[in-house]
Amino acid sequence: MKFYIVLALWTVSSCNAAENNSGSELGRQLCCNQIMMTSFCARDCIFKQCSDSCTYRCGFLNQVCGTLQCSDVKLLCGAFTAPSSTQASALIETKSLTSALREQSGRIIGRDDPDFEGNRMVFNAACTAQPFVIVIPNTPEDVSHLLKTADEYGREVSIRSGGHSYTCNSLKEGAILILMKNFDRIELVETSLSETGKAAWLGTGATWGNILKTIDSEKYSYPHGQCRSVGVGGFLLGGGVNWLGTYNKYGYGAENIIKMKAVLADGSLVTVEKDSTVYQNGRIVNHTPDNNLFFGLRGAGSSLAVVYEFLYTVHEEPETRPAIILIWIETAADLENLLQAFSKTDQYSFMVNHQISAMDFWKRPLLDPLMKAFPLAMQALRITNRKTAFPVQVMVTDMRLGAGTTTSPVPAVNYLKDNGVNVLLDNYFNYIALRPLMSAGAQGSVHYLVDRFSNYVYEEIEKEQESWQPGVWSSISLNYGSLETTSAFAQDFLNDQYVGMRRNLFLAQEVKGCSFCFWMVHFRNRQRQTKISEEFPISTRTDTQQPSSVEINLTCMFAPDQTSCPDVVNGIRTNIDSRLTGKSYSKYYNFPSCSKQGTDWRNLYWGSNVDQLMSIKNYWDSKDMFNHCQSLTNNDVSCCPFTN
């Protein structure tokens, strides 16, 4: 299709310096000029509608320079005007770029392609950035060519491994989106490089759901995404946390990486090993603190290179499923007692989980009726037990080596009772309240029935999550870690009128248009660490000096037109930020910081490793090819929708 470009209307005022981070007026003028902006928008608007606009950004910190209407730079939007020499040059450049992108085997999807939106969308419907073009490469050589082409034509890139993308880090306005979903290798191998003798080659585009089907969790275990739709690349390069026992048992996913195959910013193909980076042509770069790519990729990887395969440690024993027990948390003292009780054992890993879903949220035939009955059962338990709060689930996982596939609920219940945790009583009234949730003929103690029901429901939820389609739900999250006490979040966890445990109605979140909200409160109690990570630590802020701590996550999902739901999470975030002023805490990189203005978000992700990571960045990516929202060199918060 032939495109014509008309003369831009030179009515744009001087560059908007509201987000100027250049540090000087001269730098702003050199970066933001109308010729460059018109040239960029002439290319960017080719696949846009006349009513759309184009925002031009430039500079190391991606500052906004100004906006043009696409109707000003597209012929078909108005009367013909002969293209200027600048616009003619932009058209030729765009055609040349398109031709150059086709010099590789991957599929190219332009904005006029009917498959564009389906490949652009991520899980979170709030991620609306429009890339210039989407390319789905098939080989590392394809990726190499794409990076070289982007550099030659001055185009930005964004990378997505292919998982669900709850946040918007992997989308970038006007960029070449490199979608790595075809790199989906899953191969179990025997190798002396693994301390267990077993490892798996995992492609960055594989999802953990497919890996769990291929490398059977009834026989093997390894840290993986809790949601089966999570992709390998984003999970491992961001640190990789699974709070259902595998983290406390085996550590971060990144700590289980043995080596990686990657494409560098200059297009070079390399293998990144623990003490060196080896080029395809045989050149070897021995790692020093200033260039240690093995250190940098395992925690800040998306800022440094495109990793397309991982050699990953596999443990030859089954993954242990948790026992799920109902407990009461009515006061701040009850919550703080959990931290003390859960830090006393080397047998169990604990996570408090509280899910609140609208009546029509779940669709699987077996799950839907159970989840519709669940709020009534919880309301009944609160009334019959004369409590001020709803019961919450605590997921207790036996993390001993050789524990088997399941955690027995009875010893777990006894441990909780012995340590002062208020466990749901095993009595007739509670049995009657829970009976609508049980299958016909189910027998046993209340704790046995709760565990059996909850594990069944959790398995069904995992299956439904794996089938969720992108762009259906918007979502918003908060995350805080390395907390020494529960005081920063206790009041909101207990008393928030929409999602607090003491709210009046179980489904109070629906008042704000929230379809599904869930709390996860994880109690850090690490028992072991891989040998490779002991000698070669990861770059994630691990806070290993803390033998025990607590981490919280609150996520709410809602239909895109329900604009009040974010108020729930943002209100709680504001309260917690206020309480944590001047105190030390961390955040997990795969949940963007989304903190109040002025927060040192890099310290929250990487702590004291930031300076070293910046040196590594300068060594391997001095042109800042891998620059995206909340990467090492970008303080943009657009990957945190609804936070303003």
C-alpha positions as CSV (number, residue, x, y, z in Angstrom):
1,M,0.0,0.0,0.0
2,K,1.4,3.4,-1.0
3,F,1.3,6.2,1.5
4,Y,1.6,9.9,0.9
5,I,2.6,12.4,3.5
6,V,1.5,16.0,3.5
7,L,3.1,19.1,4.9
8,A,2.8,19.3,8.7
9,L,1.1,22.3,10.2
10,W,3.7,24.2,12.1
11,T,1.4,25.3,14.9
12,V,3.0,23.2,17.6
13,S,4.2,25.4,20.4
14,S,7.7,25.0,21.9
15,C,8.5,21.6,23.4
16,N,6.7,20.7,26.6
17,A,9.4,20.6,29.3
18,A,7.2,19.3,32.1
19,E,9.0,16.0,32.0
20,N,12.4,17.4,31.0
21,N,15.2,15.5,32.7
22,S,18.0,16.7,30.4
23,G,19.4,19.1,33.0
24,S,19.9,22.0,30.6
25,E,17.9,24.2,28.2
26,L,20.5,23.6,25.5
27,G,20.0,19.8,25.8
28,R,16.2,20.3,25.6
29,Q,16.5,22.4,22.4
30,L,18.8,19.9,20.7
31,C,16.6,17.0,21.6
32,C,13.2,18.6,21.0
33,N,12.9,20.2,17.6
34,Q,10.0,20.4,15.1
35,I,11.9,18.8,12.2
36,M,12.7,15.7,14.2
37,M,9.2,15.6,15.7
38,T,7.5,16.0,12.2
39,S,9.8,13.3,10.7
40,F,9.0,10.9,13.6
41,C,5.2,11.5,13.5
42,A,5.1,11.2,9.7
43,R,6.4,7.6,10.1
44,D,4.4,6.9,13.3
45,C,1.0,8.0,11.8
46,I,1.2,5.8,8.7
47,F,-0.7,3.0,10.4
48,K,-2.9,5.3,12.6
49,Q,-6.2,6.9,12.0
50,C,-6.6,10.5,11.1
51,S,-8.2,11.3,14.5
52,D,-5.2,9.8,16.3
53,S,-2.2,11.8,17.6
54,C,1.5,11.2,17.8
55,T,3.6,12.0,20.9
56,Y,7.3,12.5,20.3
57,R,9.8,11.6,23.0
58,C,13.6,11.7,22.9
59,G,16.7,11.7,25.1
60,F,18.2,9.3,27.5
61,L,15.2,9.7,29.9
62,N,12.5,9.6,27.3
63,Q,11.2,13.1,27.8
64,V,8.0,14.3,26.1
65,C,8.7,17.0,23.5
66,G,5.3,17.6,22.0
67,T,2.3,16.2,20.2
68,L,1.1,16.4,16.5
69,Q,-2.3,15.3,15.1
70,C,-2.0,12.6,12.5
71,S,-4.5,14.6,10.4
72,D,-1.6,17.1,10.0
73,V,0.8,14.6,8.5
74,K,-1.4,12.2,6.4
75,L,-2.6,13.0,2.9
76,L,-5.8,11.1,3.1
77,C,-7.1,13.3,5.9
78,G,-7.6,16.4,3.9
79,A,-6.7,18.4,0.8
80,F,-3.6,17.5,-1.0
81,T,-0.5,19.4,-0.2
82,A,2.8,18.5,-1.8
83,P,5.1,16.8,0.6
84,S,8.1,18.8,1.9
85,S,11.6,17.5,1.4
86,T,11.6,16.5,5.1
87,Q,8.4,14.5,4.7
88,A,9.5,12.9,1.4
89,S,12.7,11.8,3.2
90,A,10.6,10.4,6.0
91,L,8.5,8.4,3.6
92,I,11.6,7.0,1.9
93,E,13.1,6.1,5.2
94,T,9.9,4.3,6.3
95,K,9.8,2.3,3.1
96,S,13.5,1.5,3.6
97,L,12.9,0.5,7.2
98,T,10.0,-1.8,6.2
99,S,12.2,-3.4,3.6
100,A,15.0,-3.9,6.0
101,L,12.7,-5.5,8.6
102,R,11.7,-8.1,6.0
103,E,15.3,-9.3,5.6
104,Q,14.7,-11.9,8.3
105,S,12.4,-14.9,8.6
106,G,10.0,-13.7,11.2
107,R,6.5,-12.4,10.6
108,I,5.9,-8.6,10.3
109,I,2.6,-7.3,11.5
110,G,1.8,-3.7,10.6
111,R,-1.0,-1.6,12.2
112,D,-3.2,-2.2,9.2
113,D,-2.9,-6.0,9.7
114,P,-6.1,-7.6,11.2
115,D,-3.8,-9.5,13.6
116,F,-2.0,-6.4,14.9
117,E,-4.3,-5.8,17.9
118,G,-4.4,-9.4,18.9
119,N,-0.6,-9.5,19.1
120,R,-0.2,-6.1,20.6
121,M,-2.6,-6.6,23.5
122,V,-1.3,-7.9,26.8
123,F,-3.4,-9.2,29.7
124,N,-3.9,-5.7,31.2
125,A,-6.3,-3.8,29.1
126,A,-4.9,-0.6,30.5
127,C,-1.7,-1.1,28.5
128,T,-2.7,0.9,25.4
129,A,0.7,1.9,23.8
130,Q,0.8,1.4,20.1
131,P,4.1,0.0,18.6
132,F,5.1,1.1,15.1
133,V,5.2,-2.5,14.0
134,I,5.2,-6.0,15.6
135,V,7.8,-8.6,14.5
136,I,7.7,-12.3,15.6
137,P,11.2,-13.6,15.0
138,N,12.0,-17.3,14.6
139,T,15.7,-17.5,15.2
140,P,18.4,-15.6,17.2
141,E,19.7,-14.4,13.9
142,D,16.3,-12.8,13.3
143,V,16.5,-11.0,16.6
144,S,20.1,-9.8,15.8
145,H,19.0,-8.4,12.5
146,L,16.0,-6.6,14.1
147,L,18.3,-4.9,16.7
148,K,20.8,-3.8,14.1
149,T,18.0,-2.5,11.9
150,A,16.4,-0.5,14.7
151,D,19.8,1.0,15.6
152,E,20.5,1.9,11.9
153,Y,17.1,3.7,11.5
154,G,17.0,5.2,15.0
155,R,14.0,3.2,16.0
156,E,13.3,2.2,19.6
157,V,12.5,-1.4,20.5
158,S,10.4,-3.1,23.1
159,I,10.7,-6.8,23.9
160,R,8.0,-9.2,25.1
161,S,8.6,-12.9,25.9
162,G,5.0,-13.9,25.4
163,G,3.5,-14.3,28.9
164,H,0.5,-12.5,30.4
165,S,2.1,-9.1,31.1
166,Y,0.0,-7.8,34.1
167,T,1.9,-4.6,33.7
168,C,2.9,-2.5,30.7
169,N,6.7,-2.7,30.7
170,S,6.8,-4.5,27.4
171,L,4.8,-2.1,25.3
172,K,6.3,1.2,24.0
173,E,4.6,3.8,21.8
174,G,6.0,3.9,18.3
175,A,8.6,1.2,18.9
176,I,9.4,-2.0,17.0
177,L,7.8,-4.6,19.3
178,I,9.8,-7.9,19.1
179,L,7.5,-10.6,20.3
180,M,9.5,-13.7,21.4
181,K,6.7,-16.2,21.6
182,N,8.2,-18.6,19.0
183,F,11.2,-19.2,21.3
184,D,9.3,-21.8,23.3
185,R,11.8,-24.7,23.7
186,I,11.2,-27.0,26.6
187,E,13.8,-29.8,27.0
188,L,14.7,-31.7,30.1
189,V,18.4,-32.7,30.0
190,E,21.0,-34.4,32.2
191,T,24.1,-32.2,32.8
192,S,26.9,-32.0,35.2
193,L,26.5,-28.2,35.2
194,S,23.4,-28.6,37.4
195,E,24.0,-29.4,41.1
196,T,21.1,-31.9,40.8
197,G,22.3,-33.4,37.6
198,K,19.0,-32.3,35.9
199,A,18.3,-29.1,34.1
200,A,15.9,-27.8,31.4
201,W,16.5,-25.7,28.4
202,L,13.7,-23.2,28.5
203,G,12.9,-20.7,25.7
204,T,12.0,-17.2,26.8
205,G,8.6,-17.4,25.1
206,A,7.5,-20.6,26.8
207,T,4.8,-20.3,29.5
208,W,5.0,-22.1,32.8
209,G,1.7,-23.8,32.2
210,N,3.3,-25.6,29.2
211,I,6.5,-26.3,31.1
212,L,4.5,-27.9,34.0
213,K,2.8,-30.1,31.5
214,T,6.1,-31.2,29.9
215,I,8.3,-31.5,33.0
216,D,5.9,-33.2,35.4
217,S,5.5,-31.6,38.8
218,E,4.6,-35.0,40.2
219,K,8.2,-36.0,39.7
220,Y,10.2,-32.7,39.4
221,S,10.2,-29.3,41.1
222,Y,11.5,-25.9,40.3
223,P,10.5,-22.3,41.0
224,H,7.9,-21.2,38.4
225,G,5.2,-18.5,37.9
226,Q,2.2,-19.0,40.2
227,C,-0.1,-18.2,37.3
228,R,0.4,-20.7,34.5
229,S,0.2,-18.0,31.8
230,V,3.4,-16.3,33.1
231,G,6.2,-16.3,30.5
232,V,9.7,-17.6,31.2
233,G,11.6,-14.6,30.1
234,G,10.0,-11.9,32.2
235,F,9.7,-14.1,35.2
236,L,13.4,-15.1,35.4
237,L,14.9,-11.8,34.3
238,G,12.9,-10.0,36.9
239,G,14.0,-12.3,39.7
240,G,11.3,-15.0,39.7
241,V,9.3,-15.5,42.9
242,N,6.8,-18.2,43.7
243,W,5.3,-17.8,47.1
244,L,3.7,-21.2,47.4
245,G,6.7,-22.8,48.9
246,T,9.2,-23.1,46.1
247,Y,10.8,-19.7,46.9
248,N,11.4,-20.6,50.5
249,K,12.6,-24.1,49.4
250,Y,14.8,-23.2,46.4
251,G,15.1,-19.4,46.3
252,Y,14.4,-17.0,43.5
253,G,14.0,-18.5,40.0
254,A,16.9,-16.4,38.9
255,E,19.1,-18.2,41.4
256,N,18.4,-21.4,39.6
257,I,19.7,-20.2,36.2
258,I,22.9,-22.0,35.1
259,K,23.6,-20.1,31.9
260,M,21.8,-18.1,29.2
261,K,21.8,-17.6,25.4
262,A,21.3,-14.0,24.5
263,V,21.5,-11.3,21.8
264,L,23.4,-8.2,22.7
265,A,22.4,-4.6,21.8
266,D,24.9,-4.6,18.9
267,G,23.3,-7.8,17.5
268,S,26.0,-10.2,18.7
269,L,25.0,-13.7,19.7
270,V,26.5,-14.8,23.0
271,T,26.3,-17.5,25.7
272,V,26.4,-15.9,29.2
273,E,28.0,-18.2,31.7
274,K,28.7,-17.6,35.4
275,D,32.3,-16.2,34.9
276,S,32.3,-15.1,31.2
277,T,30.4,-14.1,28.2
278,V,31.3,-16.2,25.1
279,Y,30.6,-14.8,21.6
280,Q,29.4,-17.1,18.8
281,N,32.8,-16.5,17.0
282,G,34.7,-17.8,20.0
283,R,35.7,-14.4,21.6
284,I,35.5,-14.6,25.4
285,V,34.9,-11.7,27.7
286,N,35.9,-12.6,31.3
287,H,33.5,-11.1,33.8
288,T,34.6,-8.3,36.1
289,P,32.4,-6.2,38.5
290,D,31.9,-3.6,35.7
291,N,30.8,-6.1,33.0
292,N,29.3,-9.1,34.8
293,L,26.4,-9.9,32.5
294,F,25.6,-13.1,34.4
295,F,25.0,-11.0,37.5
296,G,23.1,-8.2,35.7
297,L,20.7,-10.4,33.7
298,R,19.5,-12.3,36.7
299,G,17.4,-9.5,38.1
300,A,17.7,-6.6,35.7
301,G,17.9,-8.5,32.5
302,S,15.3,-6.6,30.4
303,S,17.7,-3.5,30.6
304,L,20.7,-5.3,29.3
305,A,20.1,-7.8,26.5
306,V,17.5,-10.1,24.8
307,V,17.8,-13.6,26.4
308,Y,16.2,-16.2,24.3
309,E,17.1,-19.4,26.2
310,F,17.9,-20.4,29.8
311,L,19.6,-23.5,31.2
312,Y,17.6,-24.0,34.4
313,T,18.1,-26.2,37.4
314,V,15.5,-28.9,37.9
315,H,15.1,-30.7,41.3
316,E,14.4,-34.4,41.1
317,E,11.6,-34.6,43.6
318,P,7.9,-33.7,43.3
319,E,6.5,-30.2,43.9
320,T,4.7,-30.2,47.3
321,R,1.2,-28.7,47.2
322,P,0.1,-26.7,50.3
323,A,-2.4,-27.5,53.0
324,I,-5.0,-24.8,53.0
325,I,-6.4,-23.8,56.4
326,L,-8.9,-21.2,57.5
327,I,-7.8,-18.9,60.2
328,W,-9.1,-15.7,61.9
329,I,-7.1,-12.4,61.8
330,E,-9.2,-9.8,63.7
331,T,-6.6,-7.5,65.1
332,A,-3.2,-6.0,64.2
333,A,-1.8,-8.2,67.0
334,D,-3.2,-11.3,65.3
335,L,-1.4,-10.3,62.1
336,E,1.9,-9.5,63.8
337,N,1.7,-12.8,65.7
338,L,1.7,-14.7,62.3
339,L,5.1,-13.2,61.4
340,Q,6.5,-14.4,64.7
341,A,4.9,-17.8,64.5
342,F,5.9,-18.4,60.9
343,S,9.5,-17.6,61.4
344,K,10.0,-20.3,64.1
345,T,10.0,-23.4,61.8
346,D,12.2,-24.8,59.1
347,Q,9.5,-27.2,58.0
348,Y,6.8,-25.0,56.7
349,S,6.4,-22.1,54.3
350,F,3.4,-19.8,54.8
351,M,1.3,-17.5,52.7
352,V,-2.0,-15.8,53.6
353,N,-4.3,-15.6,50.7
354,H,-7.7,-13.8,50.5
355,Q,-9.6,-13.7,47.3
356,I,-12.8,-11.8,46.6
357,S,-14.6,-12.3,43.3
358,A,-17.8,-11.1,41.9
359,M,-20.6,-13.7,41.4
360,D,-20.3,-13.8,37.7
361,F,-16.4,-13.7,37.5
362,W,-15.5,-17.3,37.1
363,K,-16.6,-19.2,34.0
364,R,-15.4,-22.8,34.2
365,P,-18.4,-25.1,34.7
366,L,-17.1,-26.8,37.9
367,L,-15.7,-23.5,39.3
368,D,-18.6,-21.1,38.8
369,P,-21.1,-22.7,41.2
370,L,-18.5,-23.2,44.0
371,M,-17.3,-19.6,43.8
372,K,-20.9,-18.3,43.9
373,A,-21.5,-20.3,47.1
374,F,-18.2,-19.2,48.6
375,P,-19.2,-15.7,49.8
376,L,-22.3,-17.0,51.5
377,A,-20.2,-19.7,53.3
378,M,-17.7,-17.1,54.5
379,Q,-20.5,-14.8,55.7
380,A,-22.1,-17.7,57.5
381,L,-18.8,-18.6,59.2
382,R,-18.4,-15.1,60.4
383,I,-21.9,-15.0,61.9
384,T,-21.8,-18.4,63.5
385,N,-18.4,-17.9,65.1
386,R,-19.3,-14.3,66.2
387,K,-16.2,-12.8,64.6
388,T,-15.5,-9.3,63.5
389,A,-13.6,-10.4,60.4
390,F,-14.0,-12.9,57.6
391,P,-11.8,-16.0,57.7
392,V,-8.7,-16.1,55.6
393,Q,-6.8,-18.9,54.0
394,V,-3.3,-19.7,55.0
395,M,-1.4,-21.9,52.6
396,V,1.1,-24.0,54.5
397,T,3.6,-25.9,52.4
398,D,6.0,-28.6,53.7
399,M,9.3,-27.5,52.3
400,R,11.5,-30.3,53.6
401,L,13.3,-32.3,51.0
402,G,11.4,-35.6,50.5
403,A,8.1,-34.1,51.7
404,G,6.2,-35.7,48.8
405,T,3.4,-34.2,46.7
406,T,1.1,-32.9,49.5
407,T,1.2,-31.2,52.8
408,S,-0.8,-33.0,55.5
409,P,-3.3,-30.5,57.0
410,V,-3.5,-32.0,60.5
411,P,0.1,-31.5,61.6
412,A,0.0,-28.0,60.0
413,V,-3.1,-27.1,62.0
414,N,-1.5,-28.3,65.2
415,Y,1.6,-26.2,64.5
416,L,-0.6,-23.1,64.0
417,K,-2.6,-23.8,67.2
418,D,0.6,-24.4,69.2
419,N,1.9,-21.0,68.1
420,G,-1.2,-19.0,69.1
421,V,-2.8,-18.7,65.6
422,N,-6.6,-18.6,65.8
423,V,-7.7,-21.5,63.7
424,L,-11.2,-22.2,62.6
425,L,-12.8,-24.6,65.1
426,D,-13.6,-28.2,64.0
427,N,-17.2,-28.2,65.1
428,Y,-20.7,-29.1,63.8
429,F,-21.7,-25.5,63.1
430,N,-18.7,-24.8,60.9
431,Y,-19.3,-28.0,59.1
432,I,-22.8,-27.0,58.3
433,A,-21.7,-23.5,57.1
434,L,-19.1,-25.1,54.8
435,R,-21.4,-27.9,53.6
436,P,-22.6,-26.1,50.4
437,L,-19.0,-26.1,49.2
438,M,-18.4,-29.8,49.6
439,S,-19.1,-32.6,47.2
440,A,-21.8,-35.1,48.0
441,G,-20.6,-37.8,50.4
442,A,-17.5,-35.9,51.5
443,Q,-16.5,-36.8,55.0
444,G,-13.8,-35.9,57.5
445,S,-12.9,-33.0,59.8
446,V,-13.6,-29.4,59.0
447,H,-9.9,-28.9,58.3
448,Y,-9.7,-31.9,56.0
449,L,-12.7,-30.7,54.0
450,V,-11.5,-27.1,53.8
451,D,-8.1,-28.3,52.5
452,R,-9.7,-30.7,50.0
453,F,-12.1,-28.1,48.7
454,S,-9.6,-25.3,48.6
455,N,-6.9,-27.3,46.7
456,Y,-9.5,-28.4,44.2
457,V,-10.7,-24.8,43.7
458,Y,-7.1,-23.5,43.4
459,E,-6.4,-26.1,40.7
460,E,-9.5,-24.9,38.8
461,I,-8.5,-21.3,39.2
462,E,-5.1,-22.0,37.8
463,K,-6.7,-23.6,34.8
464,E,-9.0,-20.7,34.2
465,Q,-6.3,-18.1,34.6
466,E,-4.3,-19.9,31.9
467,S,-7.2,-19.4,29.5
468,W,-7.7,-15.7,30.2
469,Q,-7.6,-13.6,27.1
470,P,-5.6,-10.4,26.8
471,G,-7.4,-7.0,26.9
472,V,-10.5,-8.2,28.7
473,W,-9.6,-7.0,32.2
474,S,-7.8,-3.9,33.5
475,S,-5.7,-4.5,36.6
476,I,-3.9,-2.5,39.3
477,S,-1.5,-3.8,41.9
478,L,0.7,-2.8,44.9
479,N,3.7,-4.6,46.3
480,Y,5.9,-4.1,49.3
481,G,8.6,-6.4,50.5
482,S,11.4,-6.9,53.1
483,L,9.1,-5.5,55.8
484,E,10.3,-6.2,59.4
485,T,6.8,-5.9,60.8
486,T,3.2,-5.9,59.6
487,S,2.5,-2.5,61.0
488,A,2.8,-0.7,57.6
489,F,-0.2,-2.5,56.1
490,A,-2.2,-4.0,59.1
491,Q,-4.8,-1.2,59.3
492,D,-5.7,-1.4,55.6
493,F,-5.6,-5.2,55.5
494,L,-8.0,-5.3,58.4
495,N,-10.2,-2.2,58.0
496,D,-10.4,-1.1,54.4
497,Q,-14.2,-0.9,53.7
498,Y,-13.9,-2.6,50.4
499,V,-11.2,-5.3,50.7
500,G,-10.3,-5.3,54.5
501,M,-11.0,-8.5,56.5
502,R,-13.4,-6.5,58.7
503,R,-15.5,-5.1,55.9
504,N,-19.3,-5.4,56.3
505,L,-20.1,-7.5,53.2
506,F,-17.9,-10.1,51.7
507,L,-18.4,-8.7,48.2
508,A,-18.1,-5.0,49.2
509,Q,-15.5,-4.5,46.4
510,E,-18.2,-4.6,43.8
511,V,-19.4,-1.2,45.0
512,K,-16.3,0.2,43.4
513,G,-16.6,-1.9,40.2
514,C,-13.9,-4.4,41.2
515,S,-14.6,-7.8,39.8
516,F,-11.7,-9.7,41.4
517,C,-9.3,-8.6,44.2
518,F,-6.8,-10.7,46.1
519,W,-4.4,-10.2,48.9
520,M,-1.2,-12.3,49.2
521,V,0.9,-11.9,52.4
522,H,4.0,-14.0,52.1
523,F,6.3,-14.7,55.1
524,R,9.9,-15.1,54.1
525,N,11.5,-18.1,55.7
526,R,14.2,-19.2,53.3
527,Q,15.8,-22.6,54.0
528,R,18.3,-23.1,51.3
529,Q,20.0,-21.5,48.3
530,T,21.5,-23.0,45.1
531,K,25.2,-23.4,45.1
532,I,25.6,-21.3,42.0
533,S,23.8,-18.4,43.5
534,E,25.8,-18.6,46.7
535,E,29.0,-18.1,44.7
536,F,27.4,-15.8,42.0
537,P,24.6,-13.8,43.6
538,I,21.7,-12.4,41.5
539,S,21.2,-8.6,41.1
540,T,17.7,-8.5,42.6
541,R,17.6,-6.8,45.9
542,T,17.5,-10.0,48.0
543,D,17.9,-8.6,51.5
544,T,19.6,-11.8,52.6
545,Q,20.5,-10.2,55.9
546,Q,16.9,-10.6,57.0
547,P,16.3,-14.2,58.2
548,S,12.5,-13.5,58.2
549,S,10.3,-10.7,56.8
550,V,6.9,-10.2,55.2
551,E,5.9,-9.2,51.7
552,I,2.4,-8.1,50.6
553,N,0.7,-7.9,47.2
554,L,-2.8,-6.5,46.5
555,T,-4.2,-6.8,43.0
556,C,-7.7,-5.8,41.7
557,M,-9.1,-6.6,38.3
558,F,-12.0,-4.8,36.7
559,A,-13.8,-4.2,33.4
560,P,-12.1,-1.3,31.5
561,D,-15.1,0.9,31.9
562,Q,-15.2,0.6,35.8
563,T,-12.9,3.5,36.5
564,S,-13.5,3.7,40.3
565,C,-11.8,0.4,41.2
566,P,-8.3,1.8,41.1
567,D,-9.3,4.1,43.9
568,V,-9.3,1.1,46.3
569,V,-5.7,0.1,45.6
570,N,-4.4,3.7,45.3
571,G,-5.9,4.6,48.6
572,I,-4.2,1.7,50.4
573,R,-1.0,2.5,48.5
574,T,-1.0,6.1,49.8
575,N,-1.6,4.9,53.3
576,I,1.3,2.4,53.2
577,D,3.7,4.8,51.5
578,S,3.0,7.3,54.3
579,R,3.7,4.8,57.0
580,L,6.9,3.6,55.4
581,T,8.4,7.1,55.0
582,G,12.0,6.9,56.1
583,K,11.9,3.1,56.6
584,S,13.7,0.4,54.6
585,Y,11.7,-1.9,52.3
586,S,12.0,-3.4,48.8
587,K,9.8,-4.1,45.8
588,Y,9.7,-6.9,43.4
589,Y,10.6,-5.8,39.8
590,N,7.8,-7.8,38.2
591,F,5.4,-5.6,40.1
592,P,6.4,-2.0,39.0
593,S,7.0,0.4,41.9
594,C,4.1,2.7,41.1
595,S,5.1,4.7,44.2
596,K,4.6,8.3,45.1
597,Q,6.6,10.9,43.2
598,G,10.3,11.1,44.2
599,T,10.6,7.5,45.4
600,D,14.0,5.9,44.6
601,W,12.4,3.0,42.8
602,R,15.8,1.6,41.5
603,N,16.9,1.2,45.1
604,L,13.6,-0.7,45.8
605,Y,14.3,-3.2,43.0
606,W,18.1,-3.6,43.2
607,G,19.3,-2.0,46.4
608,S,23.0,-1.5,46.7
609,N,23.5,-3.2,43.3
610,V,22.4,-0.2,41.3
611,D,25.8,1.4,40.7
612,Q,27.3,-1.9,39.5
613,L,24.3,-2.5,37.3
614,M,24.8,0.9,35.7
615,S,28.4,0.1,34.9
616,I,27.3,-3.2,33.4
617,K,24.7,-1.4,31.4
618,N,27.2,1.1,30.1
619,Y,29.6,-1.7,29.0
620,W,27.0,-3.8,27.1
621,D,24.4,-1.3,26.0
622,S,26.0,2.1,25.9
623,K,23.4,3.4,23.3
624,D,20.6,2.4,25.7
625,M,18.8,0.2,23.2
626,F,17.0,-1.6,26.0
627,N,15.1,1.3,27.5
628,H,11.6,0.9,28.8
629,C,9.3,2.0,31.6
630,Q,11.2,1.5,34.9
631,S,14.3,0.0,33.3
632,L,17.6,1.0,34.7
633,T,17.7,4.2,32.8
634,N,14.1,5.2,32.6
635,N,12.0,6.7,35.4
636,D,8.8,6.7,33.3
637,V,5.8,5.3,35.3
638,S,3.5,4.6,32.3
639,C,3.7,0.9,33.1
640,C,1.8,1.8,36.2
641,P,-1.6,2.7,34.9
642,F,-4.2,4.4,37.2
643,T,-1.5,5.7,39.7
644,N,-2.0,9.4,39.0
